[in-house]
Amino acid sequence: TLINGGAGMGKTTLVNIVAKQLAIPMKEIIGETEADKVLEIVMDLKGGILFIDEVHALKTETMEKLYSIMEDFKYEGESIPEFTLFGATTEMGELIKRAKPFYDRFKIIIELENYSISEMKQMARGYRDRKYPSDSLDEKAVNILAKNCKLTPRALIRLIDTAICFDGDIKATLKSFNIIHNGFTSKDLQILKYLANNKKGTGLQGLTAYLNTSQQNYLYESEPYLIQNELILRNPRGRVITEKGMRLVKQLE
């Protein structure tokens, strides 16, 4: 099974739930693990689960050694004990482009959909009640945090943990992460303002130079939520702000 979804969406948690429900052992590794180590783990799983996080980062050599194992539980002509393989990736496109034969050997492909606000509120209440049953974090506070986590469970947990440290002070919690409105940060506003002043569009290099950040930081940390909320668009000229983005700039200024 291959699980595709953004960082912090719960891919690892999902595999842990499967292992717990089936009452079988699970071994977690990351994609950079060397081939010999992966094979060593496979031989010793005893019917359990092998979970490869960042599976797109596996070396081609490692993927090729897994081909026959994924097809019929054989390696170099010898049978090996059956087990379950889970892979998780944030870079499905990269995996398909670089290793289509490996991708094709996964029997089940799961695309994690974005969570809704109501789902985030449910997660927030569940996490609060389980982790902090005796602390005072009321329903209003939980709902505010759920609206400000960019619909990402990992970010939601971080906000709740911080709010507990601040004795339920939600303003201080949001300020500590530079969040100014519905998950949007001061950096997001900076991006939108820059694009508002360059309405014909700006290239990635110029935008990241203005932000004094790397292209990878921008692409993975800032841009997805802005595009998801239809505040910016990509076009042949680069990044442009939408009318919705312009309205948000005016609202937050």
Secondary structure, DSSP 4 states (H G I P E B T S, - for coil): -EEE--TTSSHHHHHHHHHHHHT--EEEEETTS-HHHHHHHHHT-TT-EEEEETGGGS-HHHHHHHHHHHHHSEETTEE----EEEEEES-HHHHHHH-HHHHHT-S-EEEPPPPPHHHHHHHHHHHHHHH-TTS---HHHHHHHHHTSTT-HHHHHHHHHHHHHTTT-HHHHHHHTTEEETTEEHHHHHHHHHHHT-TT-B-HHHHHHHHTS-HHHIIIIIHHHHHHTTSEEEETTEEEE-HHHHHHHHHH-
